[in-house]
Amino acid sequence: VGKLPDAHSSYAPLSIDCAPSRAGHGRIVSGGGDNCINIYREETTVVSGGGSSSDAPKFSIEAMAVDAHDGDVNCVKWHPRDGTCLVSCGDDGAVKLWKYQRG
């Protein structure tokens, strides 16, 4: 089982979504009680012999939108066909569209 590191510090993650396979990047997005949106990428580590060092996937934060909403981020969702778009909604009543570009 993989874990998302530093997933919203001491606040609860309230929503998690995986990018669709056709997005081609396999990123995970989360929104939480810290008003932030985090995007995670899977780290690939290869050990001698060509295998992975662990069966559990490892993730690191690739991008973060601090204070993405004025209050909790209640839901985040990747666009079902376009891996560069995601949407979020929060306690502030706003629905926001975000453009994601791989770094």
C-alpha positions, 0 to 999 in steps of 0.5 A: 500500500502506498502512502501520500506523504505530508498529505495536508499536514495535520489536517484531514485530506477530504478528497482524492482523485487519480488522473485517468489513464488517457491523461498519460501522467498518472498523477494523484490530486488531493484537497484538504482541510488546510485549504490546499490542493496537492498533486503527487507523482509516483517515484520510480526507483530501480535497484540493481537487478532491474527490480523495484526496491519495494512493492509499495508505490512511493509518492512525492508532492509535485505541485501545491496550490496553497490557499486554493479556497477560502476554507476547506477544499471539499472535492477535487476531480481530474477531467475524465478525458483531459489530464491537464484540467481539474476542478475543485470546490470548497467551503467558500462556495467557489468551483474552480477550474485548474490547468495542470502542466507537468514539470 
